[in-house]
Amino acid sequence: MRSAISPLELVRPVSFEEALDRLADTPSLMPIAGCTDVYVGLNFNTVTARSFIDIWGLPELSGVEATDDVLRFGALCTHSEVVASEAVQRQLPMLVAACREIGGVQIQNRGTLAGNIANGSPAGDTLPVFAAAEAVIVLAHRDGERRVPFAEFYTGYRTNVIQPGELIRSIEVPAVEGTQWFRKVGTRAAQAISKIVIAGVRGPSPRIAIGSVAPTVVRLHAAERVLMDGGTDDDVVRAMMSEISPIDDIRSSAEYRRTVAANLLRRFLAETA
């Protein structure tokens, strides 16, 4: 019996070095791991790739490393691993909160942080967290590595700076100073795509990021400046409204998203004051 995956080619490297060599020699290979988005895309013809490289079994890309200065997540770190990690619970609780609300347990067990980042959906639950935490994406190539600040990673809707032959190796998050906060609004409490998702840090340098209100996740720099300058909650909300551009789609209207974004920002300001 033929299926949606019958005509596809799959390469399975046995080491990280082999994976980089394969990608360098055949840049058209699409990296896959948990496949929670890829299988959906294949069924709906939104994934056009026909050759894939399976990196799921590469130990060099797994795990969480923690020091006082940085949390380092391997590209294959799953949402379940984040939730279970005491280091992440202690140092980056807003990421734990985000990962708890991604799909069901099955998706959390298979879905990876790098997959969520590479997929680049503006409704991706972890993306505002990484934006507010000022994460760094480590990209590997056969000839070396480069580090890309999260704020410079996306170039547009579901597009990013990854070059042919490159692979996300890890995500690094420096120590976060301040009170962390995360909220997601969806159709229901769990297993729902975000209508609005927001993460923030209230500290000496407030940082706020919001998803599902623009082609990419938005860091609210204007709102942050108003907050730092002692503006009122109304002033901060007005600044945010100048930075977001929600649209009408199948999940929500632009007006609803603006209203919810304002309500969530006010809750952030109240609960972290």
Buried (B, 14 or more C-beta within 10 A) or exposed (E): EEEEBEEBEEBBBEEBEBBBBBBBEBEEBBBBBBBBBBBEBBEEEEBEBEEBBBBBEBEBBBBBEBEEEBBBBBBBBBBBBBBEBEEBBEBBBBBBBBBBBBBEEEBBBBBBBBBBBBBBBBBBBBBBBBBBBBBBBBBBBBEEEEEBEBBEBBEEEBEBEBEEBBBBBBBBBEEBEBBBBBBBBBEEEEBBBBBBBBBBBBEEEBBBBBBBBBBBBBBBBBBBEBBEEEBEBEBBBBBBBEBBEBEEEEBBEBEBBBEBBBBBBBBBBEEBE
